[in-house]
Amino acid sequence: MKYDKYMYLFPPRPEQTTKNTELDKYDNGLYIGQPKYNGTCANLFMNETETIFMNRHKEVIKAGDYSKVDFRGLYSGKGWMVLCGEWLNKNKKGEDGNPFNLKFILWDILVYNGEYLLGKTMTERLALLEELYPCCKMVVNEKGMLAYSHLCITKFNNVFKSPTYYNNFSLLYDSLVKTDLYEGIVLKRKDAKLTVGMSEKNNNTWQIKCRKETRNYSF
């Protein structure tokens, strides 16, 4: 399906929940896992000249807030592209214990080369993301060595990508929740096909979230 003019698309989000004690039953080859980051779910809409950054409530995120994020570097192909991710705006602490804020973490792609990727499976979309932004968890630059356990580094300033995990979800959850930035884990069916994102309820049946308990959240 052609996507040749801007139209808001809701990002795929999980509503179904599970407890960490039940994660082993999903360790069956049907799901992939991604960290659940503690930020704001957002979509990035771009073409050759425009950049539109919006949260899941269809509200524009102010350009001044992401002035140090290299969104234009992410642009690839021709025509519109739409990327989904987490906008880190809650001043949570990262893996080194320091605030990890005002950064963007990619975890899905909805439009590429002006084509709405309807019918493409989660596996196919993740393969495209990996082709565009290969996962690297360690780099050496003028600041020294940067390394992360549960983040992929891109070459674009303040842009990261979620790694993808295929098994051992219970162990992964235990590792993730030790860090303030990570809320838990999101499980996604590998064969789930993207459907039209015209409402918040679309594309949520094939995702399951498992969050750590907090003062404001419990099962």
N, C-alpha and C positions, 0 to 999 in steps of 0.2 A: 504494500500500500504506500502510495506516495505521500510524503510529508513535505510539502513545498511552501508552506507558510506557517508562521507561528500559531500554535494551538496548545493550550495548557494540557499536559498529560500528568495524571496522578502517578507518583512513584509506587511501585509494588511494595506493600508493607504487610508484615504478618500480624494477624489478630489472634490466631489460635496459640495457646500456650501449653507448655509442658513443664514438669518439674525436673530438676537435675537428676533426681533418682530414677527417672524414666528414660534418660537419654540413650541407654544401651539398646533399647528396642528399635531405635531409628538407625542403628549402626548396621544396616543390612544391605548396603550397596545402592540404595535407591535415592539417597540424599547426599548433598554436599553441605558443609558447614562454613559459616563466615562469622567473625566476631561481631557482636552487637555493640556498637560504639555509642557512648553517651553524649549525643549531640542533637542536632536537628536534621531530620530527613529532608532532603532538598533535591531539586532537579536543576541541571544546567542546560540551557537551550542556547545553541550557537550556530551561526552561519558565517559566511566570509566577513561580515561587517558588524554583526550584532552579538551581544552577550546579554542573556537574561537569566538571572539567578533567582529562584523562587522556592519557598518552603512548601510543605505538603498542604498548607492551608490556602494556597494560591496567593500568597503575599510575597511581594518583591523584597528581596534582601538588599539592603542599601549598599551601593558600590563602595562607599567609604569603608565598610566593614571588611571587605575582601580586597582592598587595594594592594596588598602584598602577596596575593595568590595569583599565580600565573595561569589563569584560565585560558587566555589566548594561545598559550603554548600547547594546550591540550587539543586544540582544534585540528581536525584531520579530515581528509576527503573533500567532497564537494557538497554544497547545499547544507541543509540543516543536519545537526547531530544533537542528540539529547542524552545526557549522562545522568545517572542516579548516584547519589552518595550521601555521606553524612557531613554536615557543616558543623564543625567543632566550635561552639560558641558558649560553652558552659564552664570554661576555665577548669576543666578536669585535669588531674595529674596523669602524666604519661608513664611509660615504663621506667624512666629514670627518676621518677618522683617529683619532677618539675612540671609546672603548668604546660599543657599541650593545647593551645588555643588558636582560633582563627586559621584553621586549616581545613582542607577538603579531602575526604576519603572516598574514592570511587568504589562502587560495588555492583553496578549493573549498567547496561546500555540499552536504550529503547529505540533510538533512531541513528542511522548512519548513512552517509551519502544521500540524504534526502529520502531515505526509505524507512518507513515504520516497520520494525522487525517483528511484526505480528506472525505468530506461528513458529517463530524460532524458539528452540528449547533453551532452558537455563544453561545447559552445557555449551550450546552453540554461542550464546551471547558472552559467556565467560571466556570462551576461546578467542572471540573477537577482541574483548578487552585485553587479554593477555598479549595478543598480537600487536595491539596498538601501544600498550603500556606494560612491557615485560616486568615480571615481579623480581625485585632485587631487595634483599633484606639487609644488605650491608654495602656501604660505599666509603671510600676514602677521599676526602677533599681538603681544602685549605683549613678547615676547622678540625681536621683529624678524622677518626673513624666513627661513622654512624652505623648503628646496628639495632634492629628491632626484631622481636620475637613474633609479633602478630600484626605487622604493618609492612607493606611493600613500598619501597622508595621509588619515586619517579624522578625524572630529570627536571621536573617543573617545580618552581618554588612554592612550597607549602601545599603541594598536592601529593597525596599518597593513594595507594590502592589496597583494598582488602585482599588478603591471601585467601585461598580456597582450600578446605580440608575435606578429606574423603572418608575418614574413619576415626575411631577413638574419640568420639564426641564427649564422653564423660570426662576423660582426662583433659581434653581441650578446655572444657568448661572450667575445671578446677584451676587450670593455668591462667585463664583469662580473668577470672573474678578477683585475682590478687591485685589487679591494677585498677585504679579509680576510673580510667578512661573507658574500660570495657564493662558493659552491663551484663554480658552473658554471651549467648550464642544464638544465631538464627540458622535453622535448617531449611533447605530448599530442595524440592524434588528436582533431580537432574533432568528428567524428561518433561518437565512442566513447560508448556508453550505460552508465550506472551499473548495476552488478550488485550482488547482495547481498554485503555486507562481513562475512561471518562468519569469515573467516580472513585472514591476512596475504597470502595468495597471490591473493586476489580483486582485480580491478580493476588489475592490474599489466601486462597484456599490451598495453595501448594507450599505455604511457608509456615513454619512453627518457631516461636521464640521461647527461649528459656532464659529468664532473668534472675539475677541474684536479688535477694530480698533487701529492702532498704526501709527507712522510716516511713516512706511514702508508698511503698509497694510491697505486697506480699500476696501469696496465693489465697 
